[in-house]
Amino acid sequence: MTTTTRAASKKEEDPSSAAPASEAKPGSKHKTEDEEVVKPPSPKKAKQEDENQNLDTEQVKEETKDEEKKQENGAPEDQTTKQEPPIKEPKDSAVEPQAHKDTPASILEKGIIYFFYRGRVNTDSPSSINDIARAFILLRPIAHDAKLSSGPIGDAGNSRLLLVPKKTLPRSGRDRWISFVEKSHASFAQLRDDFLASAEYTTKTAGDRHTPAATPVGEGVYALTSTGRQSHLVYVLTLPGELGEVQEGMGLKARGSFIVSTKNPEYGGPGPKGAEYPKELLEEFRSLRWSPTQPKHLDYVHTQILMVGESSGTEKALSPQKEDQEEGKAEPEEEIEELEEEDIKRMEGLSEDDSGRVFADLQVHAEDYPKLRTTF
């Protein structure tokens, strides 16, 4: 793949040149186009997780329609915010801060994204999408002005784990899933012990039960962007080089985006107890039930995020904003493409296969965990 620069135009590629999934290198051309308790150490938690899975989709749709009407008159037009405190990177990190001085303000946050699924209880090797219990999104933010060099991303202790209590990710505007921040400010050691690993437990009715380890299905780069009244979670996959039936079945694309909104925790609803926000953050919601997602919302466990699929792709989410254009900033599309190119080169040097690359990045031994799956 030809390296993309901020001044270079996007080049067309021949889809027929894609390598087989088993041979494809990270970044090669992609071919692109419902729940069970997963880790319940106690009956109480099992009940809570069942409630998460059975969220009333129609209720969510009605709530969000009402909020959209309110936001037409009440929501601020510009959701770009002041930058978060600087991220303290470890010495061996591939992240180089202060390298991109013209990153647009419409990119609220950027970083590395990983997608995982967990199989149903006692199902280590799912044979179809129906054997998947739920999906997970792992975000590892980097500094707003940073670039990626060679080597593992490094553990800055700032990872967030989002639980999507569905087998698939939202594909279009008809799909409106509620996801939850399950972990924030997480270290790789915490993720290894509390998320990636399998678990055994016993219930009075079913006896011994086995929760499968988390299985990776994709890695890439992401940006949380603002287009005024909406926020978007945009991603571009680096791994796998070619999407397979697992990725397509789960709704993953080579390039994808979701409209993301944060629920005001003062409003009740299904699922776990809402996040405990400080007073000043609560006040920013005013009387609205939902607000465009900001990076700081993701720093609180139990934050509820509404994810709405965008079947049109990333064009809207990465559209240039007037303020950035006036200040001569890079276009969001250029920024995410450059980050993608940097990640492609970085991941190629971590291991000989996709699974090794993902787990080397997360500082665990690949042989201890399921391989990255493209087929059932």
C-alpha positions as CSV (number, residue, x, y, z in Angstrom):
1,M,0.0,0.0,0.0
2,T,1.3,3.4,-0.9
3,T,2.0,5.6,2.1
4,T,-0.6,8.3,2.4
5,T,0.5,11.9,3.2
6,R,-1.6,14.9,4.2
7,A,-1.0,16.4,0.7
8,A,-1.6,13.2,-1.2
9,S,-4.9,12.3,-2.8
10,K,-6.5,9.0,-2.1
11,K,-5.5,6.3,-4.7
12,E,-7.8,3.7,-6.1
13,E,-7.0,0.0,-5.4
14,D,-8.0,-3.1,-7.3
15,P,-10.3,-5.2,-5.1
16,S,-9.2,-8.3,-7.0
17,S,-5.7,-8.0,-5.7
18,A,-6.6,-8.9,-2.1
19,A,-4.6,-11.7,-0.6
20,P,-6.3,-14.7,1.1
21,A,-7.1,-14.2,4.8
22,S,-4.4,-16.7,5.7
23,E,-1.7,-14.8,3.7
24,A,-2.9,-11.2,3.9
25,K,-0.6,-8.6,5.5
26,P,-2.0,-6.0,7.8
27,G,-3.5,-3.2,5.8
28,S,-3.9,-5.1,2.5
29,K,-7.2,-4.5,0.7
30,H,-10.2,-5.7,2.6
31,K,-13.2,-7.5,1.0
32,T,-16.2,-6.1,2.7
33,E,-19.5,-5.9,2.3
34,D,-28.3,-12.2,18.2
35,E,-27.3,-13.5,24.2
36,E,-26.1,-15.4,27.1
37,V,-24.4,-14.7,30.4
38,V,-20.6,-14.6,29.8
39,K,-18.7,-14.0,33.0
40,P,-21.1,-14.2,36.0
41,P,-19.2,-15.0,39.2
42,S,-22.5,-14.8,41.0
43,P,-26.2,-15.3,40.3
44,K,-26.8,-11.6,41.1
45,K,-24.4,-10.6,38.3
46,A,-25.8,-13.2,36.0
47,K,-29.3,-11.6,36.4
48,Q,-27.9,-8.1,35.8
49,E,-26.1,-9.3,32.6
50,D,-29.3,-10.9,31.3
51,E,-31.1,-7.6,31.8
52,N,-28.3,-5.8,29.8
53,Q,-29.0,-8.2,26.9
54,N,-32.7,-7.7,26.8
55,L,-32.7,-3.9,26.6
56,D,-35.9,-2.6,25.1
57,T,-34.9,-1.4,21.7
58,E,-38.2,0.3,21.0
59,Q,-37.9,2.3,24.2
60,V,-34.5,3.4,23.1
61,K,-35.8,4.5,19.7
62,E,-38.6,6.5,21.2
63,E,-36.3,8.2,23.8
64,T,-33.7,9.1,21.1
65,K,-36.4,10.5,18.7
66,D,-37.6,12.8,21.5
67,E,-34.1,13.9,22.3
68,E,-33.4,14.6,18.6
69,K,-36.3,17.1,18.6
70,K,-35.0,18.7,21.8
71,Q,-31.5,19.0,20.5
72,E,-32.6,20.8,17.4
73,N,-33.3,23.7,19.7
74,G,-31.3,23.0,22.8
75,A,-28.0,21.3,22.0
76,P,-24.9,23.4,21.4
77,E,-23.9,23.6,17.8
78,D,-20.2,22.9,18.4
79,Q,-19.4,19.9,20.4
80,T,-15.6,20.3,20.1
81,T,-14.1,20.6,23.5
82,K,-10.8,21.6,25.1
83,Q,-8.2,18.8,24.9
84,E,-8.0,16.3,27.7
85,P,-4.9,16.3,30.1
86,P,-1.8,14.9,28.4
87,I,-1.4,11.2,28.3
88,K,1.7,9.9,30.0
89,E,3.2,7.3,27.7
90,P,5.7,4.6,28.8
91,K,9.3,4.9,27.6
92,D,9.0,1.9,25.2
93,S,5.7,3.1,23.6
94,A,5.3,3.5,19.9
95,V,3.5,6.7,20.5
96,E,5.3,9.9,19.6
97,P,3.6,13.0,21.1
98,Q,3.7,16.5,19.5
99,A,4.3,15.1,16.0
100,H,1.1,16.3,14.3
101,K,0.6,20.0,14.9
102,D,-2.3,20.3,12.5
103,T,-4.7,17.7,13.8
104,P,-8.2,19.1,13.5
105,A,-10.2,20.0,16.6
106,S,-13.2,18.0,15.2
107,I,-11.2,14.9,16.2
108,L,-11.9,14.8,19.9
109,E,-9.8,11.7,20.5
110,K,-7.9,9.2,18.5
111,G,-6.0,5.9,19.1
112,I,-5.9,2.2,18.7
113,I,-9.1,0.1,18.6
114,Y,-9.5,-3.7,19.1
115,F,-12.7,-5.8,18.5
116,F,-13.3,-9.0,20.5
117,Y,-16.2,-11.4,21.0
118,R,-16.8,-13.9,23.8
119,G,-18.5,-17.2,23.0
120,R,-21.5,-18.5,24.8
121,V,-20.9,-20.3,28.1
122,N,-19.1,-23.6,27.6
123,T,-18.5,-22.7,23.9
124,D,-14.8,-22.2,23.2
125,S,-15.1,-22.6,19.4
126,P,-18.2,-21.0,18.0
127,S,-19.5,-22.6,14.8
128,S,-21.8,-19.7,13.9
129,I,-22.7,-16.2,14.8
130,N,-25.4,-17.7,17.1
131,D,-22.6,-19.1,19.3
132,I,-21.4,-15.7,20.2
133,A,-22.6,-14.2,23.4
134,R,-21.6,-10.5,23.0
135,A,-19.1,-8.2,21.4
136,F,-16.5,-5.9,23.0
137,I,-14.7,-2.8,21.9
138,L,-11.3,-1.9,23.4
139,L,-10.0,1.7,23.0
140,R,-6.4,2.7,23.7
141,P,-6.3,6.5,23.3
142,I,-3.1,8.4,22.3
143,A,-2.4,12.1,22.4
144,H,-4.3,14.4,20.1
145,D,-1.1,15.5,18.3
146,A,0.7,12.1,18.4
147,K,1.9,9.8,15.6
148,L,2.8,6.1,15.7
149,S,6.3,4.7,15.2
150,S,7.5,1.1,15.4
151,G,6.9,-1.3,18.3
152,P,4.1,-2.1,20.7
153,I,1.6,0.6,21.6
154,G,2.7,0.5,25.3
155,D,0.6,0.5,28.4
156,A,-0.4,4.0,29.5
157,G,-3.1,2.6,31.9
158,N,-5.8,4.5,30.0
159,S,-7.6,1.8,28.1
160,R,-11.4,1.6,28.0
161,L,-13.5,-1.5,27.5
162,L,-17.0,-1.1,26.0
163,L,-19.4,-4.0,26.3
164,V,-21.9,-4.4,23.5
165,P,-24.6,-6.9,24.8
166,K,-25.3,-8.1,21.3
167,K,-23.8,-10.6,18.9
168,T,-23.3,-8.0,16.3
169,L,-22.4,-4.3,16.0
170,P,-25.0,-1.8,14.6
171,R,-25.0,-1.8,10.8
172,S,-27.5,1.0,9.9
173,G,-29.6,3.7,11.4
174,R,-32.3,1.1,12.2
175,D,-29.8,-0.5,14.6
176,R,-29.6,1.3,18.0
177,W,-27.6,-0.6,20.5
178,I,-26.8,0.5,24.1
179,S,-23.2,-0.3,25.1
180,F,-21.6,0.1,28.5
181,V,-18.2,1.3,29.7
182,E,-17.2,-1.9,31.6
183,K,-13.7,-0.7,32.4
184,S,-11.9,2.7,32.3
185,H,-8.3,3.7,33.1
186,A,-7.5,0.1,32.7
187,S,-4.0,-1.3,32.5
188,F,-3.1,-4.2,30.2
189,A,-2.6,-6.4,33.3
190,Q,-6.2,-5.7,34.4
191,L,-7.5,-6.5,31.0
192,R,-5.5,-9.7,30.9
193,D,-6.8,-10.9,34.3
194,D,-10.4,-9.5,34.2
195,F,-11.3,-9.6,30.5
196,L,-9.1,-11.6,28.2
197,A,-8.8,-14.7,30.4
198,S,-11.3,-17.6,30.6
199,A,-13.1,-18.3,33.9
200,E,-14.7,-21.2,35.7
201,Y,-17.6,-20.9,38.1
202,T,-20.4,-23.0,39.6
203,T,-24.1,-22.5,39.9
204,K,-26.6,-24.4,42.0
205,T,-28.8,-25.3,39.0
206,A,-26.3,-25.9,36.2
207,G,-23.2,-27.0,38.1
208,D,-19.7,-26.2,36.8
209,R,-19.7,-23.6,34.0
210,H,-16.9,-22.4,31.7
211,T,-16.6,-18.8,30.3
212,P,-14.5,-18.8,27.2
213,A,-11.6,-16.4,26.8
214,A,-12.1,-13.3,24.6
215,T,-11.4,-13.9,20.9
216,P,-9.9,-11.0,18.8
217,V,-11.6,-10.3,15.5
218,G,-10.0,-7.0,14.5
219,E,-7.5,-4.2,15.2
220,G,-7.1,-0.8,13.7
221,V,-7.2,2.9,14.4
222,Y,-10.1,5.1,15.6
223,A,-11.2,8.6,16.0
224,L,-14.0,10.1,18.1
225,T,-15.2,13.0,16.0
226,S,-17.7,15.9,16.3
227,T,-19.8,17.2,13.4
228,G,-21.5,19.8,15.5
229,R,-24.6,18.3,17.0
230,Q,-23.4,14.7,16.7
231,S,-20.4,12.6,17.8
232,H,-19.1,9.6,15.8
233,L,-16.9,6.7,16.6
234,V,-14.9,6.1,13.3
235,Y,-12.6,3.1,12.8
236,V,-10.4,1.8,10.1
237,L,-9.3,-1.8,10.4
238,T,-5.6,-2.8,10.0
239,L,-6.2,-6.4,10.9
240,P,-7.2,-8.8,9.5
241,G,-5.9,-8.0,6.1
242,E,-9.0,-9.5,4.5
243,L,-12.4,-9.6,6.3
244,G,-13.9,-13.0,6.7
245,E,-17.3,-14.5,7.6
246,V,-16.7,-13.7,11.3
247,Q,-16.1,-10.0,10.7
248,E,-19.0,-9.7,8.2
249,G,-21.3,-11.6,10.5
250,M,-20.5,-9.3,13.4
251,G,-21.1,-6.2,11.2
252,L,-17.4,-5.1,11.0
253,K,-16.3,-3.2,7.9
254,A,-12.9,-2.2,6.6
255,R,-13.9,1.4,7.4
256,G,-16.9,2.0,9.6
257,S,-18.6,4.5,11.9
258,F,-21.3,4.8,14.6
259,I,-23.2,7.8,15.8
260,V,-22.5,7.8,19.6
261,S,-24.5,9.5,22.3
262,T,-24.1,9.4,26.1
263,K,-27.1,8.9,28.4
264,N,-27.7,11.3,31.2
265,P,-27.3,9.0,34.3
266,E,-30.0,10.9,36.1
267,Y,-32.6,9.2,33.8
268,G,-33.3,5.6,34.8
269,G,-33.7,2.7,32.5
270,P,-32.7,-0.9,31.9
271,G,-29.1,-2.1,32.5
272,P,-26.7,-1.5,35.3
273,K,-26.7,1.6,37.6
274,G,-25.7,4.7,35.7
275,A,-22.3,6.3,35.9
276,E,-21.4,8.5,38.8
277,Y,-20.5,11.8,37.2
278,P,-19.2,14.8,39.0
279,K,-21.6,17.7,39.4
280,E,-20.0,19.8,36.6
281,L,-20.3,17.0,34.1
282,L,-23.9,16.4,35.0
283,E,-24.7,20.0,34.5
284,E,-23.5,19.8,30.9
285,F,-26.4,17.6,30.0
286,R,-28.9,20.2,31.1
287,S,-32.4,18.7,30.8
288,L,-31.4,16.4,27.9
289,R,-31.6,12.6,28.3
290,W,-28.8,12.2,25.7
291,S,-25.7,14.2,24.7
292,P,-23.1,13.7,22.0
293,T,-20.4,11.5,23.4
294,Q,-17.2,13.2,24.6
295,P,-14.0,11.5,25.6
296,K,-14.4,12.3,29.3
297,H,-17.7,10.4,29.4
298,L,-15.8,7.2,28.6
299,D,-13.6,7.7,31.8
300,Y,-16.5,6.6,34.0
301,V,-17.6,2.9,34.5
302,H,-21.3,2.3,33.7
303,T,-21.5,5.1,31.2
304,Q,-24.2,4.1,28.8
305,I,-23.5,4.8,25.1
306,L,-26.1,4.7,22.4
307,M,-24.5,3.4,19.2
308,V,-26.4,3.9,15.9
309,G,-25.1,2.3,12.8
310,E,-24.1,4.5,9.8
311,S,-24.6,2.5,6.6
312,S,-23.3,5.4,4.5
313,G,-19.7,4.8,5.8
314,T,-17.3,7.4,7.3
315,E,-18.0,10.4,5.0
316,K,-20.2,12.3,7.4
317,A,-18.2,11.4,10.4
318,L,-14.9,12.7,8.8
319,S,-16.4,15.7,7.1
320,P,-14.2,18.9,7.5
321,Q,-15.6,21.5,9.9
322,K,-15.6,25.2,9.1
323,E,-13.4,26.3,12.1
324,D,-10.7,23.8,11.2
325,Q,-10.7,24.8,7.6
326,E,-10.4,28.5,8.6
327,E,-7.4,27.6,10.8
328,G,-5.7,25.6,8.1
329,K,-5.9,22.3,10.0
330,A,-5.6,18.9,8.3
331,E,-8.8,17.3,7.1
332,P,-10.1,14.5,9.4
333,E,-9.9,12.0,6.5
334,E,-6.2,12.8,6.0
335,E,-5.6,12.4,9.7
336,I,-7.2,9.0,10.0
337,E,-5.5,7.7,6.8
338,E,-2.1,8.8,8.0
339,L,-2.7,7.1,11.4
340,E,-3.8,4.0,9.5
341,E,-0.6,3.9,7.5
342,E,1.5,4.3,10.6
343,D,-0.4,1.4,12.3
344,I,0.1,-0.8,9.3
345,K,3.9,-0.5,9.4
346,R,3.9,-0.8,13.2
347,M,1.9,-4.0,13.3
348,E,3.9,-5.7,10.6
349,G,6.9,-5.6,12.8
350,L,5.3,-7.1,15.9
351,S,4.8,-10.7,14.8
352,E,4.5,-13.0,11.8
353,D,0.7,-13.5,12.2
354,D,-2.3,-11.4,13.1
355,S,-2.9,-13.0,16.5
356,G,0.6,-12.5,17.6
357,R,0.5,-8.9,16.6
358,V,-2.7,-8.2,18.6
359,F,-1.5,-9.9,21.8
360,A,2.1,-8.5,21.5
361,D,0.5,-5.1,21.5
362,L,-1.5,-6.0,24.7
363,Q,1.6,-7.5,26.3
364,V,0.3,-11.0,26.7
365,H,1.5,-14.4,25.3
366,A,-0.5,-15.2,22.1
367,E,-0.3,-18.9,22.7
368,D,-2.4,-18.5,25.9
369,Y,-5.4,-17.1,24.0
370,P,-7.7,-17.8,21.0
371,K,-6.3,-16.8,17.6
372,L,-7.8,-14.0,15.6
373,R,-10.8,-15.6,13.8
374,T,-12.0,-14.9,10.3
375,T,-14.0,-18.1,9.8
376,F,-16.2,-20.2,12.0
